């Protein structure tokens, strides 16, 4: 088959890594693959130069008025390789609100009868109100979104990372669970604990963005034993995340917590180097699309502890991965006076989310959010605003959870399961199945999903977290 994979850029990490692994696996299976990007591949990119084409109108921020230009550029790139075009266009995050011409081009391709796999890693409707607002502005309000964003026909398939998203998109005719492949790059030099003046390293492999819940990681670090240090591997990139990250660094320094920030920069090593040098891996993230951090450590022979995200780990457990040392809540006493401040921050955050998404505020939304945070006199630390988290840390708060490793038997079983179920070959087989199904479908009329209904499903405050919904407290 001839597959054209489209994305806004090929910057390191995230979707780019998934594209690279898909390219390798599909080519190994005998398919022809072209990657069309809005930007040139960085110098250190892994894809062969002949396999990458640049369509500048595919990059971030392109206005909706340029959709025909985008469509023409992509088609010209494809026809340079294949005179009669690609069998399937495989697009990543077309509806995220990063490029406003792309949804219109996709709708046009749908009407042309082009076979499309629309692969969604993140939704503008889920915790990205600014993206959603810009989509409304660029695409002509709710009616414009309804008639553009999520086309449905016999020749369109959707790829989702987890089953909750799959369920939300079930009105589409063809939806597929496409879990990312999990493959560890080679390590050049595993980190030794002694390089950081420690005896054991607990590694949180993350970029220090808000949803990674750095405050809770610091809370857990306060209970580490002698000779143990927590390592956070990489800093954030955006100004807002950088400001919060600097605040947590100051807290750790002030409280003399055994935490090393930006380990990769400090030692000039990779995430994999740190995974292989860890005695235990940690996650405190409050939301994930796929949840690579729940799988990668096991391939490095390292156990995982920390915060569970059942909406993500349910799929992993169903495929045979065992997690017995994850917790769903990190409850801690919250005084009446602090609770009042937190509840006000929750009300403000729910109101702001509703205003941002242009959804009427209802009292049960605030009640659901408060119920997610508090149980009796206890509050889930990871759902509190940063200001409340910081004050609890300053007052010497301690978590009632322990970071324990799994048994060697569980570790080996998990490693074998992940190596089999989430291999590049397994991923390529899933993609091939979707592509082949599209190839045999006759063209049909195009309809569109109800974007308002999808938004209301995703605007769920029953799983409220201040770090997801913008509460500052």
JOGI-V759057 format. One record per pair of residues at least 24 apart in sequence whose ideal C-beta (glycine too) atoms are under 6 Angstrom apart, sorted by sequence separation. I is the first residue (numbers start at 0). GAP is how many residues later the second one is. D is the distance in whole Angstrom. If there is no record, write none. Layout:
i=(I:I)
gap=(GAP:GAP)
d=(D:D)
This chain:
i=(52:93:207:275:277:281:287:345:274:279:19:95:9:87:88:89:90:91:96:206:207:208:234:274:342:2:8:92:95:198:199:200:201:202:203:204:207:8:87:206:228:229:230:231:0:1:2:3:4:5:6:7:8:200:232:233:9:69:197:209:228:232:3:208:230:195:66:70:96:209:213:217:223:9:65:69:221:63:220:61:62:63:66:70:96:207:220:35:59:66:96:99:220:232:61:217:63:114:115:116:117:118:119:344:35:106:109:232:116:109:106:332:102:333:102:109:341:33:330:330:331:7:7:328:329:7:329:94:195:331:204:216:215:329:202:212:329:212:211:212:3:63:326:63:202:210:200:210:14:200:190:200:201:202:203:199:324:1:201:384:3:190:382:383:189:190:1:188:1:2:3:4:5:6:186:191:387:0:186:189:190:384:386:2:184:189:384:183:321:384:186:7:371:7:321:368:371:320:367:367:368:285:320:364:319:304:302:318:302:14:302:179:349:181:215:183:297:352:297:351:298:297:348:348:348:294:279:345:344:160:344:160:341:250:163:161:162:161:20:17:20:218:215:215:121:120:212:214:214:219:285:218:285:286:285:131:128:128:181:181:180:182:180:180:177:212:210:209:175:156:170:156:154:154:153:167:153:152:152:150:151:150:149:149:146:148:145:144:116:114:124:112:124:125:124:110:109:126:87:87:24:28:24:25:20:24:0)
gap=(24:24:24:24:24:24:24:24:25:25:26:26:27:27:27:27:27:27:27:27:27:27:27:27:27:28:28:28:28:28:28:28:28:28:28:28:28:29:29:29:29:29:29:29:30:30:30:30:30:30:30:30:30:30:30:30:31:31:31:31:31:31:32:32:32:33:34:34:34:34:34:34:34:35:35:35:35:36:36:37:37:37:37:37:37:37:37:38:38:38:38:38:38:38:39:39:40:40:40:40:40:40:40:40:41:41:41:41:42:43:44:44:45:45:46:46:46:47:47:49:49:50:51:51:51:52:52:54:64:65:66:67:68:69:71:71:71:72:73:73:74:74:74:75:75:75:76:76:77:77:78:78:78:78:78:79:79:80:80:81:82:82:82:82:83:83:84:84:85:85:85:85:85:85:85:85:85:86:86:86:86:86:86:87:87:87:87:88:88:88:89:90:90:91:92:92:92:93:93:94:95:96:96:96:97:98:102:102:103:106:108:110:111:113:114:115:116:116:117:118:119:120:120:121:122:123:125:125:126:128:128:129:131:139:147:150:152:153:160:162:162:162:165:166:167:168:169:171:174:179:179:180:181:181:182:225:227:228:236:240:241:241:243:246:252:254:256:257:258:277:278:281:283:286:287:289:290:291:293:295:295:297:298:299:301:302:305:306:317:323:329:330:330:332:333:335:336:341:347:350:399:399:402:402:403:403:434)
d=(4:6:6:5:5:5:5:6:4:6:5:6:5:5:5:4:6:5:4:5:6:5:5:6:6:6:6:5:6:3:5:6:5:5:5:5:5:6:6:6:5:5:5:5:5:5:5:5:5:5:6:5:5:5:5:5:5:4:4:6:6:5:6:5:4:6:4:4:3:6:5:6:5:6:5:5:6:4:5:5:6:6:4:6:5:4:6:6:5:5:5:4:5:6:5:6:6:5:5:5:5:4:6:5:5:5:4:6:6:6:5:6:5:4:5:6:5:5:4:6:5:6:6:5:4:5:6:5:5:6:5:5:4:5:5:4:6:6:5:5:5:4:5:6:4:6:6:5:5:5:6:6:5:5:4:4:5:5:5:4:4:5:5:6:6:5:5:6:5:5:5:5:5:5:5:6:5:5:5:4:3:5:4:6:5:5:6:5:5:3:5:6:6:6:6:4:4:5:4:5:4:5:5:5:4:4:4:5:4:6:6:5:6:5:6:5:4:5:5:6:6:5:4:5:3:5:5:6:4:5:4:4:6:6:5:6:6:6:5:5:6:6:5:5:5:5:5:6:4:6:4:5:5:5:6:6:3:6:6:4:6:6:5:4:6:6:6:5:5:5:6:6:6:5:4:5:4:5:5:5:5:6:6:4:6:5:5:5:6:4:6:4:5:5:4:5:5:5:5:6:4:5:6:5:5:4:6)
